[in-house]
Amino acid sequence: MYPANSQAGIASANAGTAKQHTVAGIASMLGTTIEWYDFFIYGTAAALIFNKIFFPSFDPISGTLAAFATYSVGFFARPLGGIVFGHFGDKVGRKSMLLITLMMMGIPTIIIGLIPTYEQIGYWAAVILVLMRLLQGLAVGGEWGGAVLMAVEHAPEGKKGFFGSLPQTGVAPGLILSSLAMASVARLPEADMLSWGWRLPFLASVLLLAVGWFIRIRVAESPDFEKVKQRGHEVEVPVVHVVKHHWLSLLKVSGARMAEVTWFYTVATFALTYGTVTLGLPKTMMLNAVIAGAAVALFTMPLTGLLGDKIGHRKIFVVGSVGICLFGFAFFKLLGSGSVGAVYLAMVIAIGLIYAMLYGPEGSLFSVQFPPEVRYSGISLAVQVSGAIGGGLAPLVATWLLKLGQGSPLYLAGYLTALGCLSIFCVSRMKATEQ
């Protein structure tokens, strides 16, 4: 038996540990909600607004391509952000990197909301837009790895999948908030929306930025990182070590994620343009359908984390990859029907089920592919390279494939199916647990 004071000390320590589990999980989820709101609000505006106010001299299709090109800049900056923040995250700590990335996402979003239009300052408007996207891309490149590791490395044994799904779950409310914001201003008269209405969701980020800082400043440093520091296991140049000694894990994680990120940005961003421009569906209907899918994902993502803890995260991820292969063609068929119910069903299945089964288990599954001393660099580099290729090119490739098919989404659906097969191959060769 323990003495009474020892039992009290153990209880107090357990309570403190449990509190840190909770604080880390909530902070990771709410922090990513805020940062992804900033990122998604741009994607929605690029699909519906920016081609008209920043690239008005182009024809509609070319203007949309130009708007999505500035959108893609943020993705191509992600690998550099992953390298830079991954290096310092493995050398200095996870927490400080998360505070920096939060500011680098929020401040550019506010600035975007203040940029004059093409009619006011010409092409300088697009230049400022690109610079802000570069900063946001760098921030998101370092954000994901840090948020996931803070949640997973604080989590108790047997619950790492659930805690790892919490920062992933933050994507859903971020998407909901950004879609609600844009759906609200979309109800304004066209002239008002294009002149000042679209700026409001961007400027609102100042409030979210303050909330995010308050939340993240309260989180303790990762216990796994503290152990690495105590044991003196730091690596001089983490990203070089990863490329030299863990290149196979890099390829497997990048390949597995390629389908997930391409799928998401095709159904949640490109589909807005496809639905409204090609199919002539109402903007509000498409935005509300995306909101419905994200609302379902808010519950299904943590559920996939829990299921992954029970039956294995690889199995959940493979089911999601199979879902892409089976549902890719049906998704565009449902949108093409023009029925409100069919459009909502398409988004709920695409985002709320398939995407959740891919994105929910990623935090735990991907992090165990790398040792703690280079884990931030490893998962950041793998995820952000695939994000730049898959997510950054998704709207451009989708637009090109749609044009190639003369308006038919047949080639696009086939492309998604091929990526789903690649994902199945890669994830089946990952290790399931830490060794």
C-alpha positions as CSV (number, residue, x, y, z in Angstrom):
1,M,0.0,0.0,0.0
2,Y,1.1,3.5,-0.7
3,P,1.2,6.1,2.1
4,A,-1.7,8.6,2.0
5,N,0.5,11.5,0.9
6,S,2.0,9.3,-1.9
7,Q,-1.4,8.3,-3.1
8,A,-2.4,12.0,-3.1
9,G,0.7,12.8,-5.1
10,I,0.0,10.0,-7.7
11,A,-3.6,11.2,-8.0
12,S,-2.5,14.8,-8.5
13,A,0.0,13.7,-11.1
14,N,-2.6,11.7,-13.0
15,A,-5.0,14.6,-12.9
16,G,-2.3,16.9,-14.2
17,T,-1.5,14.5,-17.0
18,A,-5.1,14.0,-17.9
19,K,-5.5,17.8,-18.0
20,Q,-2.6,18.1,-20.4
21,H,-4.1,15.4,-22.6
22,T,-7.3,17.4,-22.8
23,V,-5.7,20.8,-23.2
24,A,-3.4,19.6,-25.9
25,G,-6.2,17.9,-27.8
26,I,-8.6,20.8,-27.6
27,A,-5.8,23.3,-28.5
28,S,-4.8,21.3,-31.5
29,M,-8.3,21.0,-32.7
30,L,-9.3,24.6,-32.2
31,G,-6.0,26.0,-33.4
32,T,-6.3,24.1,-36.7
33,T,-9.9,25.2,-37.0
34,I,-8.8,28.8,-37.0
35,E,-5.9,28.2,-39.4
36,W,-7.9,26.2,-41.8
37,Y,-10.7,28.8,-41.8
38,D,-8.1,31.2,-43.1
39,F,-6.9,28.8,-45.8
40,F,-10.3,27.6,-46.9
41,I,-11.8,31.1,-47.1
42,Y,-9.2,31.9,-49.8
43,G,-10.1,28.7,-51.7
44,T,-13.8,29.6,-51.7
45,A,-13.1,33.2,-52.8
46,A,-10.8,31.9,-55.5
47,A,-13.5,29.7,-56.9
48,L,-16.3,32.4,-56.8
49,I,-14.9,35.9,-56.6
50,F,-11.2,36.5,-57.3
51,N,-11.4,35.8,-61.0
52,K,-13.7,38.8,-61.3
53,I,-12.0,41.4,-59.1
54,F,-8.3,40.6,-59.6
55,F,-8.3,39.1,-63.1
56,P,-11.2,40.9,-64.8
57,S,-9.4,41.3,-68.2
58,F,-9.4,37.5,-68.7
59,D,-12.2,35.4,-70.1
60,P,-14.2,33.4,-67.4
61,I,-12.2,30.2,-67.7
62,S,-8.8,31.9,-67.9
63,G,-9.7,34.1,-65.0
64,T,-10.7,31.1,-62.9
65,L,-7.4,29.4,-63.8
66,A,-5.4,32.5,-62.8
67,A,-7.3,32.7,-59.5
68,F,-6.6,29.0,-58.8
69,A,-2.9,29.6,-59.8
70,T,-2.6,32.1,-57.0
71,Y,-4.4,29.5,-54.8
72,S,-1.8,26.9,-55.8
73,V,1.1,29.2,-54.7
74,G,0.2,28.5,-51.1
75,F,0.5,24.8,-51.7
76,F,3.9,24.9,-53.3
77,A,5.2,26.9,-50.4
78,R,4.1,24.2,-48.0
79,P,7.1,21.8,-48.4
80,L,9.5,24.7,-47.6
81,G,7.4,25.5,-44.6
82,G,7.5,21.9,-43.6
83,I,11.3,21.8,-43.9
84,V,11.9,25.0,-42.0
85,F,9.3,24.5,-39.2
86,G,10.1,20.8,-39.1
87,H,13.8,21.5,-38.5
88,F,13.1,23.9,-35.6
89,G,10.3,21.8,-34.3
90,D,12.7,18.9,-33.9
91,K,15.5,21.2,-32.5
92,V,13.7,23.8,-30.5
93,G,10.2,22.4,-29.7
94,R,6.7,21.9,-31.1
95,K,4.9,24.6,-29.1
96,S,6.8,27.7,-30.3
97,M,6.4,26.6,-33.9
98,L,2.7,26.4,-33.5
99,L,2.5,29.9,-32.2
100,I,4.5,31.3,-35.1
101,T,2.5,29.5,-37.7
102,L,-0.7,30.8,-36.2
103,M,0.4,34.4,-36.7
104,M,1.7,33.7,-40.2
105,M,-1.8,32.4,-41.2
106,G,-3.9,35.0,-39.5
107,I,-2.1,38.2,-40.4
108,P,-1.9,37.6,-44.2
109,T,-5.6,36.7,-44.2
110,I,-6.5,40.1,-42.7
111,I,-4.2,41.8,-45.3
112,I,-5.9,40.0,-48.1
113,G,-9.2,41.5,-46.9
114,L,-7.7,44.9,-47.3
115,I,-6.1,44.5,-50.8
116,P,-7.3,47.0,-53.4
117,T,-8.8,45.5,-56.5
118,Y,-7.3,45.3,-60.0
119,E,-9.3,48.4,-61.0
120,Q,-7.6,50.4,-58.3
121,I,-3.9,49.3,-58.4
122,G,-3.7,47.0,-61.4
123,Y,-1.5,43.9,-61.3
124,W,0.0,45.0,-58.0
125,A,-3.2,43.5,-56.4
126,A,-2.3,40.1,-57.7
127,V,1.3,40.5,-56.6
128,I,0.2,41.2,-53.0
129,L,-2.2,38.3,-53.2
130,V,0.6,35.9,-54.2
131,L,2.9,37.2,-51.4
132,M,0.2,36.6,-48.8
133,R,-0.4,33.2,-50.2
134,L,3.3,32.4,-49.9
135,L,3.3,33.3,-46.2
136,Q,0.1,31.2,-45.6
137,G,1.6,28.3,-47.4
138,L,4.8,28.4,-45.3
139,A,2.6,28.5,-42.2
140,V,0.4,25.6,-43.1
141,G,3.5,23.6,-44.1
142,G,4.7,23.8,-40.5
143,E,1.3,23.9,-38.8
144,W,0.0,20.4,-39.6
145,G,3.0,18.4,-38.3
146,G,3.2,20.4,-35.0
147,A,-0.5,20.2,-34.3
148,V,-0.7,16.5,-34.9
149,L,2.4,15.8,-32.8
150,M,1.3,17.9,-29.9
151,A,-1.9,15.8,-29.8
152,V,-0.5,12.4,-30.4
153,E,2.6,12.8,-28.2
154,H,0.5,14.0,-25.3
155,A,-2.0,11.2,-25.7
156,P,-2.2,8.2,-23.4
157,E,-1.4,4.7,-24.7
158,G,-4.4,3.2,-26.6
159,K,-5.9,6.6,-27.5
160,K,-3.3,8.0,-29.8
161,G,-5.6,7.5,-32.8
162,F,-8.4,9.4,-31.2
163,F,-6.2,12.3,-30.0
164,G,-4.5,12.4,-33.4
165,S,-7.9,12.8,-35.1
166,L,-8.7,15.9,-33.1
167,P,-6.4,18.3,-35.1
168,Q,-7.8,16.6,-38.2
169,T,-11.3,17.2,-37.0
170,G,-10.5,20.9,-36.8
171,V,-10.6,21.0,-40.6
172,A,-14.4,20.3,-40.5
173,P,-15.4,23.4,-38.4
174,G,-12.8,25.5,-40.3
175,L,-14.6,24.5,-43.6
176,I,-18.0,25.0,-42.0
177,L,-17.1,28.5,-40.7
178,S,-15.6,29.6,-44.0
179,S,-18.5,28.2,-46.1
180,L,-21.0,29.9,-43.8
181,A,-19.1,33.2,-44.0
182,M,-19.0,33.0,-47.8
183,A,-22.6,31.8,-48.1
184,S,-23.7,34.8,-46.0
185,V,-22.0,37.4,-48.3
186,A,-23.1,35.5,-51.4
187,R,-26.7,36.5,-50.5
188,L,-25.7,40.2,-51.0
189,P,-26.4,41.9,-54.4
190,E,-23.6,41.0,-56.8
191,A,-22.2,44.6,-56.8
192,D,-22.0,44.8,-53.0
193,M,-20.5,41.3,-52.7
194,L,-17.7,42.1,-55.2
195,S,-17.0,45.6,-53.8
196,W,-16.9,45.0,-50.1
197,G,-18.9,42.0,-49.0
198,W,-16.2,39.4,-49.8
199,R,-13.8,41.2,-47.5
200,L,-15.7,40.6,-44.3
201,P,-14.9,36.9,-43.8
202,F,-11.2,37.8,-44.3
203,L,-11.2,40.7,-41.8
204,A,-13.1,38.5,-39.2
205,S,-9.9,36.5,-38.9
206,V,-8.6,39.1,-36.4
207,L,-11.0,37.8,-33.8
208,L,-10.1,34.2,-34.6
209,L,-6.4,35.0,-34.4
210,A,-6.8,36.3,-30.8
211,V,-8.7,33.2,-29.7
212,G,-6.2,30.9,-31.3
213,W,-3.3,32.5,-29.5
214,F,-5.0,32.4,-26.2
215,I,-5.6,28.6,-26.6
216,R,-2.2,27.6,-27.8
217,I,-0.2,29.5,-25.3
218,R,-1.7,27.3,-22.6
219,V,-0.4,24.0,-24.0
220,A,2.7,22.4,-22.4
221,E,5.6,21.2,-24.6
222,S,5.4,17.7,-26.1
223,P,6.6,15.0,-23.6
224,D,8.3,13.0,-26.5
225,F,10.3,16.0,-27.5
226,E,11.3,16.6,-23.8
227,K,12.6,13.0,-23.7
228,V,14.6,13.5,-26.8
229,K,16.2,16.6,-25.3
230,Q,16.9,14.9,-22.0
231,R,18.6,11.9,-23.7
232,G,20.6,14.0,-26.0
233,H,19.2,12.3,-29.1
234,E,18.8,15.5,-31.2
235,V,19.8,15.2,-34.9
236,E,21.9,18.0,-36.4
237,V,19.9,18.4,-39.6
238,P,16.7,16.5,-39.2
239,V,15.4,16.8,-42.8
240,V,18.7,15.5,-44.2
241,H,18.6,12.6,-41.8
242,V,15.0,11.8,-42.9
243,V,15.9,11.8,-46.6
244,K,19.0,9.6,-46.0
245,H,17.6,7.1,-43.6
246,H,13.8,7.2,-43.9
247,W,13.3,7.9,-47.6
248,L,11.0,4.8,-48.0
249,S,8.7,6.1,-45.2
250,L,8.7,9.5,-47.0
251,L,7.5,7.8,-50.2
252,K,4.9,5.7,-48.6
253,V,3.4,8.6,-46.6
254,S,3.5,10.9,-49.6
255,G,1.9,8.3,-51.9
256,A,-0.8,7.4,-49.4
257,R,-1.8,11.1,-48.8
258,M,-1.8,12.0,-52.5
259,A,-5.3,10.6,-53.0
260,E,-6.7,12.1,-49.8
261,V,-5.6,15.7,-50.5
262,T,-6.5,15.5,-54.2
263,W,-9.9,14.1,-53.4
264,F,-10.6,16.8,-50.8
265,Y,-9.7,19.8,-52.8
266,T,-11.5,18.4,-55.8
267,V,-14.8,17.8,-54.0
268,A,-14.6,20.8,-51.6
269,T,-13.1,23.5,-53.9
270,F,-13.1,22.6,-57.5
271,A,-16.6,21.2,-57.3
272,L,-17.8,24.7,-56.4
273,T,-16.7,26.0,-59.7
274,Y,-17.8,22.9,-61.6
275,G,-21.3,23.1,-60.0
276,T,-21.9,26.8,-60.4
277,V,-20.2,27.5,-63.8
278,T,-20.4,24.3,-65.7
279,L,-23.7,22.9,-64.3
280,G,-25.3,26.3,-63.5
281,L,-26.2,25.3,-59.9
282,P,-26.9,28.0,-57.3
283,K,-23.8,29.1,-55.3
284,T,-25.7,28.9,-52.0
285,M,-26.8,25.3,-52.7
286,M,-23.2,24.2,-53.4
287,L,-21.8,26.0,-50.4
288,N,-24.6,24.6,-48.1
289,A,-23.9,21.1,-49.4
290,V,-20.2,21.5,-48.5
291,I,-21.3,22.7,-45.1
292,A,-23.5,19.6,-44.7
293,G,-20.6,17.3,-45.6
294,A,-18.2,19.0,-43.2
295,A,-20.8,18.9,-40.4
296,V,-21.0,15.1,-40.7
297,A,-17.1,14.9,-40.8
298,L,-17.1,16.8,-37.5
299,F,-18.4,13.6,-35.9
300,T,-17.0,10.9,-38.2
301,M,-13.4,12.1,-38.0
302,P,-12.9,11.5,-34.3
303,L,-15.0,8.3,-34.7
304,T,-12.4,7.0,-37.3
305,G,-9.7,7.8,-34.7
306,L,-11.5,5.7,-32.1
307,L,-12.1,2.8,-34.5
308,G,-8.5,3.0,-35.6
309,D,-7.4,2.5,-32.0
310,K,-9.6,-0.6,-31.9
311,I,-9.0,-2.3,-35.3
312,G,-6.0,-0.5,-36.8
313,H,-5.6,2.8,-38.5
314,R,-4.3,1.3,-41.7
315,K,-7.6,-0.6,-42.2
316,I,-9.7,2.6,-41.8
317,F,-7.4,4.4,-44.3
318,V,-7.7,1.6,-46.9
319,V,-11.5,1.6,-46.6
320,G,-11.4,5.4,-47.4
321,S,-9.1,4.8,-50.4
322,V,-11.4,2.1,-51.7
323,G,-14.3,4.6,-51.3
324,I,-12.5,7.0,-53.7
325,C,-12.3,4.3,-56.3
326,L,-15.9,3.3,-56.0
327,F,-17.5,6.7,-55.5
328,G,-15.5,9.0,-57.8
329,F,-17.7,8.5,-60.8
330,A,-20.9,8.6,-58.8
331,F,-20.0,11.9,-57.2
332,F,-20.1,13.8,-60.4
333,K,-23.2,11.9,-61.5
334,L,-25.0,13.1,-58.4
335,L,-23.9,16.7,-59.0
336,G,-25.0,16.5,-62.6
337,S,-28.5,15.5,-61.7
338,G,-29.1,19.0,-60.4
339,S,-31.2,17.7,-57.6
340,V,-30.8,19.4,-54.2
341,G,-31.0,16.0,-52.4
342,A,-28.5,14.4,-54.7
343,V,-26.0,17.3,-54.4
344,Y,-26.2,17.1,-50.6
345,L,-25.8,13.3,-50.7
346,A,-22.7,13.6,-52.9
347,M,-21.0,16.0,-50.4
348,V,-22.0,14.1,-47.3
349,I,-20.5,10.9,-48.7
350,A,-17.5,12.5,-50.3
351,I,-16.5,14.7,-47.2
352,G,-18.4,13.3,-44.3
353,L,-17.6,9.6,-44.9
354,I,-14.8,9.0,-47.5
355,Y,-12.6,12.0,-46.6
356,A,-13.1,11.4,-42.8
357,M,-11.9,7.8,-43.1
358,L,-8.7,9.1,-44.9
359,Y,-8.0,12.2,-42.9
360,G,-9.0,11.1,-39.4
361,P,-6.4,8.3,-38.9
362,E,-3.6,10.2,-40.6
363,G,-2.2,11.8,-37.5
364,S,-1.5,8.6,-35.6
365,L,-0.7,6.5,-38.7
366,F,1.8,8.8,-40.3
367,S,3.6,9.9,-37.1
368,V,4.6,6.4,-36.2
369,Q,6.5,6.0,-39.5
370,F,9.3,8.2,-38.1
371,P,11.3,8.2,-34.8
372,P,10.7,11.1,-32.3
373,E,13.9,12.9,-33.0
374,V,13.0,13.6,-36.7
375,R,9.3,13.1,-36.5
376,Y,8.3,16.7,-37.1
377,S,10.5,17.0,-40.1
378,G,9.5,13.5,-41.5
379,I,5.7,13.9,-41.4
380,S,5.8,17.6,-42.5
381,L,8.0,16.9,-45.5
382,A,6.0,13.9,-46.6
383,V,2.6,15.4,-46.1
384,Q,3.4,18.8,-47.6
385,V,5.2,17.5,-50.7
386,S,2.1,15.4,-51.5
387,G,-0.1,18.4,-50.6
388,A,1.7,20.6,-53.0
389,I,1.4,18.1,-55.8
390,G,-2.0,16.8,-55.0
391,G,-3.8,19.7,-53.4
392,G,-2.0,22.5,-55.2
393,L,-2.6,21.1,-58.6
394,A,-6.1,19.6,-57.9
395,P,-8.2,22.6,-59.2
396,L,-5.8,23.1,-62.2
397,V,-5.7,19.4,-63.1
398,A,-9.5,19.1,-62.6
399,T,-10.2,22.1,-64.8
400,W,-7.8,20.8,-67.5
401,L,-9.3,17.3,-67.4
402,L,-12.8,18.7,-67.6
403,K,-11.8,20.7,-70.7
404,L,-10.2,17.7,-72.2
405,G,-13.4,15.8,-71.7
406,Q,-15.4,18.7,-73.3
407,G,-17.3,19.3,-70.0
408,S,-17.6,15.6,-69.1
409,P,-16.0,14.7,-65.7
410,L,-15.1,11.1,-66.9
411,Y,-11.3,11.7,-67.1
412,L,-11.3,13.5,-63.7
413,A,-13.1,10.6,-62.0
414,G,-10.6,8.2,-63.6
415,Y,-7.7,10.3,-62.3
416,L,-9.1,10.1,-58.8
417,T,-9.6,6.4,-59.0
418,A,-6.0,5.9,-60.0
419,L,-4.8,7.9,-57.0
420,G,-7.1,5.8,-54.8
421,C,-5.3,2.7,-56.0
422,L,-1.9,4.3,-55.3
423,S,-3.0,5.1,-51.8
424,I,-4.1,1.5,-51.1
425,F,-0.7,0.3,-52.3
426,C,1.3,2.7,-50.1
427,V,-0.7,2.4,-46.9
428,S,-0.7,-1.4,-47.0
429,R,3.1,-1.3,-46.8
430,M,3.3,1.0,-43.8
431,K,4.0,-0.2,-40.3
432,A,1.0,-0.3,-38.1
433,T,2.6,0.5,-34.7
434,E,5.8,1.9,-33.3
435,Q,8.6,-0.6,-33.0
